[in-house]
Amino acid sequence: MSYGFIMPKQIFYGEGALEQAASSVTGCGNRALIVTDPVMVKLQNVKAVTEILEKDGVGYVIFDGVTGEPTDKMVEAGKKIWDSEKCDFLIAVGGGSPIDTMKAIGVVAAWGGSINDWYGREIMGELPPMVAVPTTSGTGSEATQFTIITNTEADIKMLLKGRNLMPDIAVDDPRFTMTAPPAITAATGLDALCHAAEAYTSRKAQPMTDTLAVSAVKRIFRYLPVCYSQGEEREARMQMSLAALEAGIAFNNASVTVIHGMSRPIGALFHVPHGVSNAMLLPGCFEYVYREAADRFADLGRAIGVADKETGDMEAAERFIRACRELCRSCHIPTPEEYGIEREKFMAMIPKMTEDALASGSPANTRKPLSKEDIAGIYRSLLA
């Protein structure tokens, strides 16, 4: 059997990655639209990038209108600045939201119209050069062909796909993650765990994604607790930055499964951050599907040391899932009700969430076939 494998044209990672990438970044064009959020400006993470541009005489304008998870309205606002300022390439500085917004701006900059026009279609054709500088260790968006944008009229998170959505340059410099507070560190780190574990247990898994996924899972279990409790620990931050990159490349090629399919509707309807909604679902989803992929989940249990080669697959798989549950607990991931979602409203939206989850296509990558009743039952279990 043969496989295809894709990733960004250039990846710079580790301490000093931004400086190493400088000539590649400034070579992308003459005027950059920097897509970011107000916090990244305040923390001077954006300044670190603009200093490099200024040194080489490259112009730029800052769009800091990404004030939450990306929506079609944010994309439209960024496109207006792109046009008025006559920019010719894009740089995202921030977590998954600015990076996903940058990708969507690139689409409408190249093709016009609304980003909503692309829902259900594969994005083809050339886009402007894009550079991603992540400031969290989790989304992996700097290395993927996906972007998630909320259609504000339809109340759905649109999963958009196309090879050219991958940034041309990914800069994973752990210094930018040092400022992430514990809650964001936890949510994004558990998002990366979902990426890696789902990629490994996906129907689309392949040898290269397996290698990256297992490596990422091992790093996350070892270093996420350290980053959560000791955010200034540089080695842990560096290892988590690498884990998120590995996980991103893995799911970019093997795809995600049931967790991500079910997570997006929660985020769209109840405005729960993506990493948090993934983590809410992680243990319950894996408990529901692991039996049809026990050998795969068992591999992950052995990789993190909660099982060994003498442990049977079913037991090793169950130990891995218990370890996932404990990691979520230690990172203080809330239930939907603890997050502030009213039980009655959540229950009332289960039919729509179920339809939207299945429509995303991600649950179909799960090795256990999943029906509407299965998906609805997992949603209900979150309130048990």
C-alpha positions in Angstrom: 0.0 0.0 0.0 1.3 3.5 -0.8 0.6 6.8 1.1 0.7 10.5 0.5 2.2 12.9 3.1 2.1 16.7 3.1 3.5 19.4 5.3 4.6 23.1 5.1 7.4 24.0 2.7 9.6 25.2 5.6 9.5 24.5 9.3 11.7 26.3 11.9 11.4 25.0 15.5 13.2 25.3 18.8 14.8 28.2 20.6 15.8 31.0 18.2 13.6 29.7 15.5 12.2 33.2 14.6 15.7 34.5 14.0 16.6 31.5 11.9 13.5 32.0 9.8 14.0 35.8 9.4 15.3 35.8 5.8 12.6 33.3 4.7 9.9 35.4 6.3 11.0 38.7 4.9 11.4 37.1 1.5 7.7 36.4 1.2 6.7 39.9 -0.1 6.8 43.6 0.3 4.0 44.3 2.7 2.6 42.0 5.3 -0.8 41.8 6.9 -0.1 40.6 10.5 -3.1 38.8 11.9 -3.2 38.7 15.6 -5.2 39.6 18.8 -4.8 42.5 21.2 -3.1 40.3 23.9 -0.3 39.4 21.5 0.3 43.1 20.8 0.3 43.9 24.5 2.7 41.1 25.3 5.0 42.4 22.6 5.0 39.1 20.7 4.0 41.0 17.6 6.8 43.4 18.2 9.4 40.6 17.9 8.1 39.9 14.4 7.8 43.5 13.3 11.4 44.1 14.3 12.5 41.5 11.9 10.4 43.1 9.1 11.7 46.5 9.8 15.3 45.4 9.8 14.9 44.2 6.2 12.7 47.2 5.1 9.5 45.1 4.7 6.3 47.0 5.3 3.4 45.8 7.4 0.1 46.6 8.9 -1.4 44.9 12.0 -4.9 43.5 12.2 -5.6 42.7 15.8 -9.3 42.0 15.4 -9.2 38.3 16.3 -11.0 38.7 19.6 -12.2 35.1 20.1 -12.5 32.0 18.0 -12.6 33.0 14.3 -15.8 34.0 12.6 -16.7 35.1 9.1 -17.0 38.7 10.4 -13.4 38.7 11.5 -12.3 37.4 8.1 -14.3 40.1 6.4 -12.7 42.8 8.6 -9.2 41.5 7.9 -9.8 41.3 4.1 -10.8 45.0 4.1 -7.5 45.9 5.6 -5.7 43.6 3.2 -7.3 45.5 0.3 -6.9 49.0 1.6 -3.3 48.5 2.6 -2.3 46.6 -0.6 -0.7 43.8 1.3 0.9 40.9 -0.6 1.6 38.3 2.2 0.2 37.2 5.6 1.8 36.5 9.0 -0.2 35.1 11.9 1.0 35.7 15.5 -1.1 33.9 18.1 -2.9 30.7 18.9 -5.1 28.7 16.5 -7.6 31.6 16.1 -5.3 34.1 14.5 -3.7 31.3 12.4 -7.1 30.0 11.2 -8.2 33.6 10.5 -5.1 34.3 8.5 -5.8 31.2 6.3 -9.4 32.3 5.6 -8.3 35.8 4.8 -5.8 34.3 2.3 -8.7 32.5 0.6 -10.9 35.6 0.2 -7.9 37.7 -0.7 -7.2 35.3 -3.6 -10.7 34.5 -4.7 -13.0 37.2 -3.4 -16.5 36.6 -2.0 -17.2 35.3 1.5 -15.4 32.6 3.3 -18.8 31.0 3.8 -19.0 30.3 0.1 -16.3 27.6 0.6 -18.2 25.4 3.1 -18.4 21.9 1.6 -15.9 22.7 -1.1 -12.2 21.9 -1.3 -10.1 25.1 -1.5 -8.0 25.0 -4.6 -5.6 27.3 -6.3 -2.8 29.6 -5.2 -3.1 31.7 -2.1 -0.9 34.5 -0.9 2.3 33.5 1.0 1.5 32.7 4.6 3.7 32.5 7.7 2.4 31.1 11.0 4.0 32.0 14.4 2.1 30.0 17.0 2.1 31.3 20.6 0.4 28.2 22.1 1.4 24.6 22.0 -1.7 22.8 20.8 -3.7 23.7 17.7 -1.1 22.6 15.2 -2.7 24.9 12.7 0.7 26.1 11.5 1.2 22.7 9.9 -2.3 21.8 8.6 -4.4 22.1 5.6 -7.5 23.0 7.6 -9.1 26.1 9.1 -12.2 26.3 11.3 -14.4 29.4 10.9 -17.7 30.1 12.5 -20.6 31.0 10.1 -22.4 33.4 12.3 -25.7 33.2 10.5 -25.9 29.4 10.4 -24.3 28.9 13.9 -21.9 26.3 12.7 -18.2 25.9 12.8 -17.1 25.3 9.2 -14.2 22.9 8.7 -12.6 24.1 5.5 -9.9 22.1 3.8 -7.3 22.6 1.0 -3.6 21.8 0.6 -2.8 25.5 0.0 -4.2 26.4 3.4 -1.0 25.1 4.8 1.2 28.0 5.7 4.4 28.2 3.6 6.4 28.8 6.7 5.8 27.5 10.2 7.9 29.1 13.0 7.6 27.1 16.3 9.7 29.2 18.7 8.9 28.1 22.3 9.7 31.6 23.6 6.3 32.7 22.3 4.5 30.1 24.5 6.1 31.2 27.7 3.3 33.8 28.3 0.4 31.4 28.0 -1.5 31.2 31.3 -2.3 27.8 32.9 -5.8 27.5 31.6 -4.8 28.1 27.9 -1.7 25.9 28.4 -4.0 23.1 29.5 -6.7 23.5 26.8 -4.2 23.8 24.0 -2.1 21.0 25.3 -5.1 18.6 25.5 -6.1 19.7 22.0 -2.7 18.5 20.8 -3.3 15.2 22.7 -6.6 14.8 20.9 -4.8 15.5 17.5 -2.2 12.9 18.2 -4.3 10.1 19.7 -7.1 10.6 17.1 -4.5 10.5 14.3 -3.1 7.3 15.7 -6.5 5.6 16.0 -7.9 7.0 12.8 -8.9 4.8 9.8 -6.5 7.0 7.8 -3.4 6.4 10.0 -0.2 5.5 8.1 3.4 4.7 9.2 4.7 8.2 9.1 1.8 9.7 11.0 2.0 6.8 13.6 5.6 7.8 14.4 4.8 11.4 14.9 1.6 10.7 16.8 3.1 8.4 19.3 6.1 10.8 19.9 3.6 13.6 20.5 1.5 11.6 23.0 4.7 10.7 25.0 5.9 14.3 25.1 2.4 15.6 26.2 2.0 13.2 29.1 5.5 14.0 30.3 5.6 17.7 29.8 2.1 19.2 29.9 1.7 18.8 33.6 5.0 20.6 34.1 4.0 23.5 31.8 0.6 23.7 33.6 2.1 24.0 37.0 5.5 25.6 36.1 4.8 27.8 33.1 8.3 29.3 33.1 10.1 25.9 32.7 11.8 26.4 29.3 12.6 22.7 28.6 9.0 21.7 29.1 7.7 24.6 27.0 10.1 23.6 24.2 9.0 19.9 24.3 5.3 20.9 24.3 5.9 23.2 21.3 7.5 20.2 19.4 4.7 17.9 20.5 2.0 20.2 19.1 3.9 20.5 15.8 4.2 16.7 15.6 0.5 16.2 16.4 -0.4 18.8 13.9 1.5 17.2 11.1 0.1 13.8 12.1 -3.6 14.7 12.0 -3.0 16.9 8.9 -2.4 13.6 7.1 -4.3 11.0 9.1 -7.2 13.3 10.1 -9.1 13.5 13.4 -12.0 11.4 14.5 -15.1 11.5 16.8 -13.8 14.0 19.4 -13.2 16.8 16.9 -16.4 16.1 15.1 -18.4 16.4 18.3 -16.4 19.3 19.7 -17.1 21.9 16.9 -20.8 22.1 17.5 -20.3 22.6 21.2 -18.0 25.5 20.4 -20.2 27.0 17.8 -23.4 26.9 19.9 -22.1 27.5 23.4 -18.9 29.5 22.7 -16.7 27.0 24.4 -13.0 27.3 23.4 -12.0 24.6 21.0 -9.4 23.0 23.3 -11.8 23.0 26.2 -14.6 21.3 24.3 -12.2 18.7 23.0 -11.0 18.0 26.5 -14.6 17.7 27.8 -15.2 15.0 25.3 -11.8 13.2 25.3 -12.3 10.5 27.9 -16.0 9.7 27.1 -15.4 9.5 23.4 -12.4 7.2 23.7 -14.3 5.0 26.2 -17.1 4.6 23.7 -14.9 3.6 20.7 -11.8 1.9 22.0 -12.9 -1.7 21.7 -12.8 -1.6 17.9 -9.2 -0.3 18.0 -8.0 -1.8 21.3 -4.5 -2.6 19.8 -4.1 1.0 18.8 -5.1 2.5 22.2 -3.0 -0.2 23.9 0.1 1.0 22.0 -0.5 4.5 23.4 -0.9 3.1 26.9 2.4 1.3 26.6 4.1 4.4 25.1 3.3 6.5 28.1 4.2 3.7 30.6 0.9 2.8 32.1 1.1 -0.6 30.5 3.9 -2.9 29.2 4.2 -5.7 26.7 2.9 -8.2 29.2 -0.4 -6.2 29.5 -3.2 -7.4 27.3 -4.5 -5.0 24.7 -7.9 -4.3 26.3 -6.4 -3.6 29.7 -3.6 -1.5 28.2 -6.2 0.5 26.2 -8.3 1.0 29.3 -5.3 2.2 31.3 -4.5 4.8 28.6 -8.0 6.1 28.7 -7.9 6.3 32.5 -4.6 8.3 32.2 -6.3 10.7 29.8 -9.2 11.2 32.2 -6.7 11.9 35.0 -4.7 14.3 32.9 -7.9 16.2 32.1 -8.8 16.2 35.8 -5.4 17.5 36.9 -5.7 20.3 34.3 -9.1 21.2 35.8 -11.1 20.8 32.6 -14.8 21.6 33.4 -17.9 19.7 32.5 -20.4 21.6 30.3 -22.4 22.5 33.4 -19.3 23.6 35.3 -18.5 25.8 32.3 -21.8 27.5 32.7 -23.9 25.8 30.0 -27.5 25.2 31.2 -28.4 21.6 31.2 -31.8 22.1 29.5 -30.3 24.2 26.7 -27.5 21.6 26.1 -30.0 18.7 25.9 -32.3 20.7 23.6 -29.4 21.2 21.1 -28.3 17.6 21.0 -30.2 16.9 17.8 -28.5 19.8 16.0 -25.1 19.0 17.4 -25.4 15.4 16.3 -26.3 16.4 12.8 -23.5 18.9 12.6 -21.0 16.5 14.0 -21.8 13.8 11.5 -21.8 16.4 8.6 -18.3 17.4 9.5 -17.1 13.9 8.4 -14.6 13.5 11.2 -16.6 10.8 13.1 -16.4 8.6 10.0 -12.7 8.3 10.5 -13.3 6.5 13.8 -12.7 2.7 13.6 -16.0 2.1 15.4 -18.9 2.9 13.1 -21.0 5.6 14.7 -24.7 6.3 14.2 -26.8 9.3 15.2 -27.9 7.5 18.3 -24.2 6.8 19.3 -23.2 10.5 18.9 -26.3 11.7 20.8 -25.6 9.2 23.6 -22.1 10.5 24.0 -23.4 14.1 24.2 -25.9 13.0 26.9 -23.2 11.3 28.8 -21.4 14.6 29.4 -24.2 15.6 31.7 -24.4 12.3 33.6 
